[in-house]
C-alpha cells in the first residue's frame, strides 16, 4: 500500500500500482488516487507512517489486519483519520484495492462525518459515512476494467464534493499555512491571525480536521523530515533536523521514535526501492 513502510516478514512477489489523474475539480480535495494489487507467497506486513492525510482503502474483498497503540481489527474497505502514531498492517498475501488519499480539508467535505471520531482511528466505510460510500469497494470490483472503475469513483467523489460541508475559511486558511510551512507556524500566531481565541481556534480546527493544530504541525514536520531523509542524495540527520525545524539532532530522533516507531538511522538502513511504476519510494523495511 502507498505511504507505507514494511516490517520484517514481507514477501511480496508481485506489486502493481497505477496512479489516476483526477478531474481538475477534485484535485484540491484529493491528493492522489492509486490502484493497487499485490500477490505474494505469504503474509505481507507493513508499517504505515503518519503523513498528514486521510487515506481511504476501497478493497475488492480482501481483508487487512490493522494494529496500533489505540487498538486492532480486521477490515475490508476503511478510512483512517490523520494519525500521529505508526500503524501496522497485515494481509494474507493478496490485496486488490483503490487507495484515495484525501487532504484533511477534503476529508471533511467528502466524508461529511464527525472527523473527531477518526483521530488515530480506523473506521469501516459502511459504518459511519453516507450512502455514496456504501459497498463502493464491491461495486468497483464488479466492473470489468480500470477506466470504468475510475469513472465510477470520480462520480462518487464528485457527488460528495458537491453535497458535502465546507470547513470554516479560518480553518482552511490555517491548515494551508501549516502545510505550506511544514508545521513551522506557531499555533498562537495562527489563532491571532484568524482573529480567534486560541481555545476557540483549537476546538474548531480539531472538530473539522480530526486533529488539533499542535499535533498536526508535529506530523507535518515529521513528514517533511522523512521526505528529506529518504530523498536521493546523502544528507546527515543533523542537516535534516535543521532543515525540518527541529531544535537539534536529539529532538528529531525522539519524534521519529514516537511517530514512526523507529529511529532515522533504522529507516535509512532498511530502505528499499519502490515497486516498478510506483514513481516514488513507497516501501521500506524496518529492522
C-alpha positions as CSV (number, residue, x, y, z in Angstrom):
1,X,0.0,0.0,0.0
2,X,1.3,3.5,-0.7
3,X,2.8,5.7,2.0
4,X,3.9,2.6,3.9
5,X,6.9,1.0,5.5
6,X,7.1,-2.7,5.5
7,X,8.2,-4.7,8.6
8,X,10.1,-8.0,8.7
9,X,8.3,-10.9,7.1
10,X,7.1,-9.1,3.9
11,X,7.4,-11.5,1.0
12,X,5.8,-9.5,-1.9
13,X,6.5,-11.1,-5.2
14,X,4.2,-9.0,-7.5
15,X,3.2,-5.5,-6.7
16,X,1.4,-3.4,-9.3
17,X,0.4,0.3,-8.9
18,X,-1.3,2.8,-11.2
19,X,-1.9,6.4,-10.4
20,X,-5.1,8.0,-11.7
21,X,-5.1,11.6,-12.9
22,X,-8.2,13.2,-11.3
23,X,-10.6,15.7,-12.9
24,X,-9.4,19.2,-12.1
25,X,-12.4,19.9,-9.9
26,X,-11.3,17.2,-7.5
27,X,-7.6,17.9,-7.1
28,X,-7.9,20.4,-4.4
29,X,-9.7,17.9,-2.2
30,X,-7.8,14.7,-3.0
31,X,-4.0,14.2,-3.1
32,X,-4.0,11.1,-5.2
33,X,-5.8,8.0,-6.3
34,X,-3.8,4.8,-6.8
35,X,-5.0,1.4,-8.0
36,X,-3.0,-1.3,-6.1
37,X,-2.7,-5.0,-6.4
38,X,-0.3,-7.3,-4.7
39,X,0.2,-11.1,-4.9
40,X,2.8,-12.6,-2.5
41,X,3.9,-16.0,-1.4
42,X,2.9,-15.4,2.2
43,X,1.6,-12.8,4.6
44,X,2.7,-9.2,4.0
45,X,3.4,-6.8,6.9
46,X,3.8,-3.1,6.7
47,X,4.1,-0.1,8.9
48,X,2.1,3.0,7.8
49,X,3.7,6.2,8.9
50,X,1.9,9.5,9.7
51,X,1.8,11.8,6.7
52,X,-0.9,14.4,7.4
53,X,-3.5,12.9,5.1
54,X,-6.6,10.8,5.4
55,X,-6.3,7.5,3.4
56,X,-9.3,5.5,2.2
57,X,-8.9,1.9,1.1
58,X,-11.6,0.6,-1.2
59,X,-10.9,-3.1,-1.1
60,X,-12.2,-5.5,-3.7
61,X,-13.0,-8.0,-1.0
62,X,-9.5,-8.7,0.5
63,X,-9.1,-8.1,4.3
64,X,-6.4,-6.2,6.1
65,X,-5.4,-6.6,9.8
66,X,-4.6,-3.3,11.4
67,X,-2.9,-2.8,14.7
68,X,-1.7,0.3,16.6
69,X,-1.4,1.6,20.1
70,X,-5.1,2.5,20.0
71,X,-6.4,-0.9,19.1
72,X,-6.6,-3.5,16.4
73,X,-9.1,-5.0,14.0
74,X,-9.7,-6.6,10.6
75,X,-11.2,-4.5,7.7
76,X,-12.0,-4.6,4.1
77,X,-12.9,-1.1,3.0
78,X,-12.0,1.5,5.6
79,X,-10.8,5.1,6.2
80,X,-8.0,6.1,8.6
81,X,-8.0,9.5,10.1
82,X,-4.9,11.8,10.5
83,X,-2.6,9.7,12.6
84,X,0.2,10.8,14.9
85,X,1.2,7.2,15.7
86,X,2.5,4.4,13.4
87,X,0.1,1.7,12.3
88,X,1.0,-1.9,11.4
89,X,-0.9,-3.7,8.7
90,X,-1.0,-7.3,7.6
91,X,-2.7,-9.1,4.8
92,X,-2.6,-12.8,3.7
93,X,-0.6,-12.1,0.5
94,X,-3.3,-10.9,-1.8
95,X,-4.6,-7.3,-1.8
96,X,-6.6,-5.6,-4.5
97,X,-7.9,-2.1,-3.9
98,X,-8.0,1.5,-4.8
99,X,-6.5,3.9,-2.3
100,X,-7.8,7.5,-2.2
101,X,-5.6,9.9,-0.2
102,X,-7.6,12.9,1.0
103,X,-6.4,16.2,2.2
104,X,-7.9,16.7,5.7
105,X,-10.0,19.6,4.4
106,X,-11.1,17.3,1.6
107,X,-12.0,14.6,4.0
108,X,-14.2,16.9,6.0
109,X,-16.1,17.8,2.8
110,X,-16.2,14.4,1.1
111,X,-17.0,12.2,4.1
112,X,-19.4,14.6,5.8
113,X,-18.9,12.7,9.1
114,X,-17.6,13.6,12.5
115,X,-13.9,14.0,11.9
116,X,-13.2,13.8,15.7
117,X,-14.1,10.1,15.5
118,X,-11.2,9.5,13.1
119,X,-8.3,10.8,15.1
120,X,-5.7,7.9,15.3
121,X,-8.6,5.6,14.4
122,X,-9.7,3.3,11.6
123,X,-13.4,3.1,10.6
124,X,-15.2,0.8,8.2
125,X,-16.6,2.8,5.3
126,X,-20.1,1.3,5.7
127,X,-20.3,2.1,9.4
128,X,-20.0,5.9,9.6
129,X,-20.4,7.6,6.3
130,X,-23.3,8.2,3.9
131,X,-24.9,6.2,1.1
132,X,-22.4,7.1,-1.7
133,X,-19.6,5.1,0.2
134,X,-21.7,2.0,1.0
135,X,-20.4,-1.1,-0.8
136,X,-18.2,1.1,-3.0
137,X,-15.3,-1.4,-2.9
138,X,-17.6,-4.2,-4.1
139,X,-19.2,-2.1,-6.8
140,X,-15.7,-1.2,-8.1
141,X,-14.6,-4.8,-8.0
142,X,-17.6,-5.9,-10.2
143,X,-16.6,-3.6,-13.0
144,X,-14.5,-5.2,-15.8
145,X,-11.9,-2.5,-16.4
146,X,-9.9,0.1,-14.6
147,X,-11.2,3.0,-16.7
148,X,-14.8,2.0,-15.7
149,X,-13.7,1.8,-12.0
150,X,-12.1,5.2,-12.1
151,X,-15.2,6.6,-13.8
152,X,-17.5,5.3,-11.0
153,X,-15.1,6.5,-8.3
154,X,-15.0,10.0,-9.8
155,X,-18.8,10.2,-9.9
156,X,-19.0,9.3,-6.3
157,X,-16.2,11.8,-5.3
158,X,-17.8,14.5,-7.4
159,X,-21.2,14.0,-5.7
160,X,-19.6,14.1,-2.3
161,X,-17.7,17.3,-3.1
162,X,-21.0,18.9,-4.4
163,X,-23.0,17.9,-1.4
164,X,-20.5,18.0,1.5
165,X,-19.9,20.6,4.1
166,X,-17.2,23.2,3.8
167,X,-14.7,23.9,6.6
168,X,-14.6,27.3,8.1
169,X,-12.5,29.7,6.0
170,X,-10.3,30.4,9.0
171,X,-9.6,26.7,9.5
172,X,-8.9,26.2,5.8
173,X,-6.5,29.1,5.8
174,X,-4.7,27.9,9.0
175,X,-4.3,24.4,7.6
176,X,-2.8,25.8,4.4
177,X,-0.4,27.9,6.4
178,X,0.7,24.9,8.4
179,X,1.1,22.7,5.3
180,X,3.0,25.5,3.4
181,X,5.4,25.9,6.3
182,X,5.7,22.1,7.1
183,X,4.3,22.8,10.5
184,X,6.6,25.7,11.4
185,X,4.0,28.4,12.2
186,X,3.3,28.7,16.0
187,X,-0.3,27.8,17.0
188,X,-0.8,31.1,18.9
189,X,0.3,33.0,15.8
190,X,-2.3,31.2,13.7
191,X,-5.1,31.9,16.2
192,X,-4.2,35.6,16.3
193,X,-4.0,35.9,12.5
194,X,-7.5,34.5,12.1
195,X,-8.8,36.7,14.9
196,X,-10.0,33.9,17.3
197,X,-9.0,33.0,20.8
198,X,-6.6,30.1,21.0
199,X,-9.2,27.9,22.7
200,X,-11.8,28.5,20.0
201,X,-9.3,28.1,17.2
202,X,-8.1,24.7,18.6
203,X,-11.7,23.5,19.0
204,X,-12.8,24.4,15.5
205,X,-9.6,23.1,13.9
206,X,-9.9,19.8,15.7
207,X,-13.6,19.4,15.1
208,X,-13.3,19.9,11.3
209,X,-9.9,18.2,10.6
210,X,-9.9,15.5,13.3
211,X,-6.7,16.6,14.9
212,X,-5.6,19.6,17.0
213,X,-3.3,22.1,15.3
214,X,-0.2,21.4,17.5
215,X,0.0,17.6,16.8
216,X,-1.0,18.4,13.2
217,X,2.1,20.6,13.0
218,X,4.2,17.9,14.5
219,X,3.0,15.4,11.9
220,X,3.7,17.8,9.0
221,X,7.2,18.5,10.4
222,X,7.9,14.7,10.7
223,X,6.6,14.1,7.1
224,X,9.0,16.8,5.8
225,X,11.9,15.3,7.7
226,X,11.1,11.8,6.5
227,X,10.9,13.1,2.9
228,X,14.3,14.9,3.2
229,X,15.8,11.8,4.9
230,X,14.8,9.4,2.1
231,X,15.3,11.7,-0.9
232,X,18.1,10.9,-3.3
233,X,21.5,12.3,-2.2
234,X,23.3,12.0,1.1
235,X,22.1,14.2,4.0
236,X,23.2,13.9,7.6
237,X,20.5,13.6,10.2
238,X,21.7,16.8,11.7
239,X,21.2,18.6,8.4
240,X,17.7,17.1,8.1
241,X,16.8,18.2,11.7
242,X,17.9,21.8,10.9
243,X,16.1,21.9,7.6
244,X,12.8,20.5,9.0
245,X,12.8,22.8,12.0
246,X,13.8,20.6,14.9
247,X,15.7,22.0,17.8
248,X,18.5,19.6,17.3
249,X,19.5,16.0,16.3
250,X,18.2,14.5,19.5
251,X,14.8,16.2,19.1
252,X,14.4,14.7,15.6
253,X,15.3,11.2,16.9
254,X,12.7,11.5,19.7
255,X,10.0,12.5,17.3
256,X,10.8,9.7,14.9
257,X,10.7,7.1,17.6
258,X,7.3,8.5,18.7
259,X,5.7,8.9,15.2
260,X,7.4,6.1,13.2
261,X,8.4,3.6,15.9
262,X,12.0,3.7,14.6
263,X,15.0,6.0,14.5
264,X,16.0,7.8,11.3
265,X,19.0,5.5,11.0
266,X,16.8,2.4,11.2
267,X,14.6,3.8,8.4
268,X,17.6,4.7,6.3
269,X,19.4,1.4,6.8
270,X,16.3,-0.6,5.7
271,X,15.1,1.5,2.7
272,X,14.3,-0.5,-0.5
273,X,13.4,0.7,-4.0
274,X,9.7,1.3,-4.8
275,X,7.7,-1.2,-6.9
276,X,8.2,-0.7,-10.6
277,X,5.8,2.0,-11.8
278,X,5.2,3.5,-8.4
279,X,7.1,6.7,-9.3
280,X,8.2,7.4,-5.7
281,X,9.5,5.5,-2.6
282,X,6.6,3.7,-1.1
283,X,8.1,0.8,0.8
284,X,10.8,0.5,3.5
285,X,11.8,-2.5,5.6
286,X,12.1,-1.7,9.3
287,X,14.9,-3.6,11.1
